[in-house]
């Protein structure tokens, strides 16, 4: 009988969050380099190293990915501002 590994919802949740973050960061980079109309879900998926369907599963649409990218970029901006020397 094959030994099974224990299922860990914590690990799955962490992987899911990491995938969402990777997609949002890839999208943010693409949106900074190209006009919105030129960025595709397929391009975002390729840049993030995931499938087109994975992007849709996480964000449902290009607009959803754009919102997540903006939130990610906003968070990075706040962190940079807060850590800057006075």
N, C-alpha and C positions, 0 to 999 in steps of 0.2 A: 504494500500500500504506500502510495506517495504521501510524504509528509506535507502538510499544508502550513502555510505561514499564517500567523495571526493577522487578522484584518485590523487595520488601524485607521479610524476615521480622521485622526489628527494628521497622519501622514498624507492621506488623500486630500484633505482640506489645504494643507500646506502646498502640495503640488498644484492644486487648482488655482490657488492664489498666485503662485509663481508663474503659472502659464498666463493668467490674466494680466499680470504685471508685464511680462515679456511682450505680449501682444500690444498692450497700451504704449509701452516704450518704443517698440518698433514703429507703431503708427505715428507717434509724436515725431520721431525722426523723419519719417517720410513726409508728414504734413509740413515740416519746416523746410524741407528740400524742394517740394513740388506743390503746385496749386491743388486745392482740394479735389477738383474735378479729375485730375490726372492720377490720383491715388486710388488704387483698387483694393478690394478685399483680398484678392489673390496675391497682390503685391505685399500687402501687410502680412498675410499668412506666410509667404516665402521669407520675408525679412525676420519674422518671429520664429521660423522653423517649425511651424505647425500647418495643419491642413486648413483649407478654406472653410470646411465645415466646422472645425474647432473654433474659428473666429466667430462664425455665426452662432454656434452653441453658447458662447460666452457673451456676445454683445448684440445679437439679432440683426444688426444693420451697420452700414458704414457710419451713420450718424451716432450710433451707440458707441462704436469704437472711437469716434472723434471726441465724444464727451469724456470717455475714460482717458484718452490721451491728454486732453486739456486738464483733467483733474490730476493726472500723474505729473504733468509739466508744472502745474500750479504748486503741487506739493514740493517738488524739487526747488522751485523758486523760493518758497517760504523757508525751506531748510537752508538754502544758500544765504538768504538774507539774514536769518537768525544766527548763523555761524560766522558771519563776516565780522572782522574786527571793527571796533567803534572808532 
